[in-house]
Amino acid sequence: MSDRAEDLIVKLLRNLGSKKEVDQYLKLFAEVDGRRFAVIKVSGGVVRDELDALASSIAFLDRVGLTPVVLHGAGPQLTAALEEAGVSRNNEEGERRVTERGIEIARKVYQRENLRIVDALESLEVDARPVPTGVFEAELIDRRRVGFVGRVTKVHLDLIDSSVRGEQIPVIASLAETSIGQTVAVNADEAARELAKALQPFKVVFLSPQDGLRDADGGILSAVNLAEDYDDLLAAPWLTAGMKKKLEEARAMLEVLPRSSSVAVASPENLARELFTHKGAGTLIRLGERIRRFDSLEGVDVERLRGLLEDGFGKKLFLDYFDKRQFFRIYLADSYRATAILTLEAGVPYLDKFAVTKDAQGDGIGASLWQRIVDENGKLFWRARADNEVNPWYFARSTGSFRSERWIVFWYGLADFDEIERCVKNALDMPASLKAKPEAAS
């Protein structure tokens, strides 16, 4: 391996989370059939402006033994080429229309950009295979009205399969051909959806210049649970047209994929962190599940909840835990894979338990659950052991903290000093509810 390639791996590993997290995801991805690891959809803007970052991120995946299927667009490049040639992109009604001259320009532009990506990867010692055509078959929509614009009707996987078997990363252009070999333009999102439908990947990643979808304050939405969030997000006045389109496309894609699949929206430089850490660095989108709120134990399967907590914490609950607590709110995922339990202490919600089962960690359900809590509780506080591996996640979501030798007390939404002081004291005085792990035999 060259010094440049070695430097690349070291740089990317430094930007990731803990070794435990990275190893967990590597093991998970390694269990997925080669071509089913991930489809990475790259916008034309990324190819134009962030080619080095794109190549570096994909090279990292190659170095750790993973083979993504890369699908790219070239929208900005094609627009520029058509304008330079004086070729119109629209018909008289303002619809997209591709003329015979236009489709010839498109073919050359996509082929050029395809080779640019392959060359960038090969400069980092990645064996990549250009696939500018031969994957998507399409039929013309209405040649008289919109010209050489098609609808994908079939996905041919032969070139992809042979690439993956040969440990080459296939780089596919989002152009299609008719059954008689005529090149046609197709919608890039439609092409990505049909490719994902054919491959059934574990991950679909939309790489764009933005780090992910944004919330009302301009921050990154770390996770979207479509079952919980979809309608509210579409109705949000701050959701841009571009974000709305990505959300709709993610939903359409996930509806034809296994429940275990997810869609991530990230920038090239943060691709590795999005794939290999629980916290991520973009937006993780899943079909998800409903999170229900209970104001008491009525309607809760207590034994299933006990099992969830013990799995999430890796410790046994005291037998009388559910008898001694006065519960304020209990949030539960329908699958009993995530929960948040709140009590009320001196008028302030106390997050007594926040747990996600091991098999659900990294699914985005924890972030979705957290968002539900803060949306419905203006302020709260909680504690975690000083050596808890989850503390970086808590620090990122709290508005303040206090550290003792044994505990870190976190709070969210508290501003009054006296109230903070009372909450910290209450948290430190809370009795234990989990049994200590037995010492390993010497």
HUTAGI-V140457 format. One record per backbone hydrogen bond with DSSP energy under -1.0 kcal/mol. NH is the residue of the N-H (numbers start at 1). CO is the residue of the C=O. E is the energy in kcal/mol with one decimal. If there is no record, write none. Layout:
NH,CO,E ; NH,CO,E
This chain:
6,2,-2.5 ; 7,3,-2.6 ; 8,4,-1.8 ; 9,5,-1.9 ; 10,6,-2.2 ; 11,7,-2.5 ; 12,8,-2.3 ; 13,9,-2.6 ; 14,10,-1.9 ; 16,13,-1.3 ; 22,18,-2.2 ; 23,19,-2.9 ; 24,20,-2.0 ; 25,21,-2.2 ; 26,22,-2.6 ; 27,23,-2.4 ; 28,24,-1.9 ; 29,25,-3.1 ; 30,26,-2.3 ; 32,29,-1.5 ; 36,33,-2.2 ; 37,34,-1.3 ; 39,203,-2.1 ; 40,69,-2.9 ; 41,205,-3.1 ; 42,71,-3.2 ; 43,207,-1.8 ; 47,43,-1.8 ; 48,44,-2.2 ; 49,45,-2.6 ; 50,46,-2.8 ; 54,50,-2.4 ; 55,51,-2.8 ; 56,52,-2.4 ; 57,53,-2.2 ; 58,54,-2.2 ; 59,55,-2.5 ; 60,56,-1.8 ; 61,57,-1.5 ; 62,58,-2.1 ; 63,59,-2.3 ; 64,60,-1.6 ; 65,62,-1.5 ; 66,61,-2.7 ; 69,38,-2.8 ; 70,170,-2.3 ; 71,40,-2.9 ; 72,172,-2.7 ; 73,42,-2.2 ; 78,74,-2.5 ; 79,75,-2.5 ; 80,76,-2.1 ; 81,77,-2.1 ; 82,78,-2.7 ; 83,79,-2.3 ; 84,80,-2.3 ; 85,81,-1.7 ; 87,82,-2.8 ; 91,95,-2.4 ; 94,91,-1.7 ; 97,89,-3.6 ; 98,146,-2.3 ; 103,99,-2.6 ; 104,100,-1.4 ; 105,101,-2.0 ; 106,102,-2.5 ; 107,103,-2.3 ; 108,104,-1.7 ; 109,105,-2.6 ; 110,106,-2.9 ; 111,107,-2.0 ; 112,108,-2.4 ; 113,109,-2.6 ; 114,110,-2.4 ; 115,111,-2.1 ; 116,112,-1.9 ; 117,113,-1.9 ; 118,114,-2.1 ; 119,115,-2.9 ; 120,116,-2.2 ; 121,117,-2.2 ; 122,118,-2.7 ; 123,119,-1.8 ; 124,121,-1.4 ; 125,122,-1.7 ; 126,121,-1.9 ; 129,169,-2.7 ; 131,171,-2.8 ; 137,154,-2.8 ; 138,177,-2.3 ; 139,151,-1.9 ; 141,149,-2.4 ; 146,142,-3.2 ; 147,143,-1.4 ; 148,98,-3.0 ; 149,147,-1.7 ; 150,185,-3.4 ; 151,139,-2.3 ; 153,137,-3.0 ; 154,137,-1.7 ; 156,135,-3.4 ; 161,157,-3.1 ; 162,158,-2.5 ; 163,159,-1.7 ; 164,160,-2.5 ; 165,161,-2.6 ; 166,162,-1.5 ; 167,164,-1.8 ; 168,163,-3.3 ; 169,127,-2.3 ; 171,129,-2.6 ; 172,70,-3.5 ; 173,131,-1.7 ; 174,72,-1.6 ; 175,173,-1.5 ; 176,184,-2.2 ; 177,136,-2.0 ; 178,182,-2.0 ; 181,178,-2.0 ; 184,176,-2.8 ; 185,148,-2.6 ; 191,187,-2.4 ; 192,188,-2.3 ; 193,189,-2.4 ; 194,190,-2.6 ; 195,191,-2.4 ; 196,192,-2.6 ; 197,193,-2.5 ; 198,194,-1.8 ; 199,195,-2.4 ; 200,196,-3.2 ; 202,36,-3.3 ; 203,37,-1.3 ; 204,262,-2.0 ; 205,39,-2.8 ; 206,264,-3.4 ; 207,41,-3.2 ; 208,266,-1.9 ; 215,219,-2.6 ; 218,215,-1.7 ; 221,213,-3.0 ; 224,284,-2.9 ; 226,286,-2.7 ; 227,287,-1.8 ; 228,225,-1.3 ; 229,225,-3.7 ; 230,226,-1.4 ; 233,229,-2.7 ; 234,230,-2.4 ; 235,231,-1.6 ; 239,236,-1.2 ; 244,240,-2.6 ; 245,241,-2.2 ; 246,242,-2.0 ; 247,243,-2.5 ; 248,244,-2.6 ; 249,245,-2.5 ; 250,246,-2.6 ; 251,247,-2.2 ; 252,248,-2.3 ; 253,249,-2.3 ; 254,250,-2.8 ; 255,251,-1.8 ; 256,253,-1.5 ; 257,254,-1.3 ; 261,258,-1.9 ; 262,202,-1.3 ; 263,285,-2.8 ; 264,204,-2.9 ; 265,283,-2.5 ; 266,206,-2.1 ; 270,267,-1.0 ; 271,268,-1.5 ; 274,270,-2.2 ; 275,271,-2.0 ; 276,272,-2.4 ; 277,273,-1.0 ; 283,265,-2.4 ; 284,222,-2.1 ; 285,263,-3.9 ; 286,224,-2.3 ; 292,332,-3.1 ; 294,330,-3.0 ; 300,297,-2.3 ; 302,300,-1.3 ; 305,301,-2.3 ; 306,302,-2.6 ; 307,303,-2.2 ; 308,304,-2.2 ; 309,305,-2.4 ; 310,306,-2.5 ; 311,307,-2.1 ; 312,308,-2.7 ; 313,309,-2.4 ; 314,310,-1.4 ; 318,433,-2.2 ; 321,318,-1.9 ; 324,320,-1.9 ; 325,321,-1.1 ; 328,342,-3.1 ; 329,342,-1.6 ; 330,294,-3.2 ; 331,340,-3.2 ; 332,292,-2.8 ; 333,338,-2.4 ; 334,290,-2.2 ; 336,333,-2.3 ; 339,355,-2.5 ; 340,331,-1.9 ; 341,353,-2.9 ; 342,329,-3.3 ; 343,350,-2.3 ; 345,348,-2.6 ; 348,345,-1.8 ; 350,343,-3.4 ; 351,381,-2.9 ; 352,341,-1.6 ; 352,350,-1.5 ; 353,341,-1.7 ; 355,339,-2.4 ; 357,337,-2.6 ; 360,357,-1.4 ; 363,360,-2.2 ; 368,364,-1.9 ; 369,365,-2.5 ; 370,366,-2.5 ; 371,367,-2.2 ; 372,368,-1.8 ; 373,369,-2.0 ; 374,370,-2.4 ; 375,371,-1.9 ; 376,372,-1.4 ; 377,373,-1.3 ; 380,412,-2.1 ; 381,349,-1.6 ; 382,410,-2.3 ; 384,408,-2.0 ; 386,406,-2.6 ; 388,385,-2.2 ; 391,388,-1.6 ; 393,390,-1.0 ; 394,390,-1.7 ; 395,391,-3.2 ; 396,392,-1.8 ; 398,394,-1.4 ; 399,411,-3.0 ; 400,411,-1.0 ; 402,409,-2.4 ; 404,407,-3.5 ; 408,384,-2.7 ; 409,402,-3.5 ; 410,382,-3.0 ; 411,400,-2.1 ; 412,380,-2.9 ; 420,416,-2.4 ; 421,417,-2.7 ; 422,418,-2.2 ; 423,419,-2.4 ; 424,420,-2.7 ; 425,421,-2.1 ; 426,422,-2.7 ; 427,423,-2.6 ; 428,424,-2.4 ; 429,425,-1.7 ; 435,316,-3.4
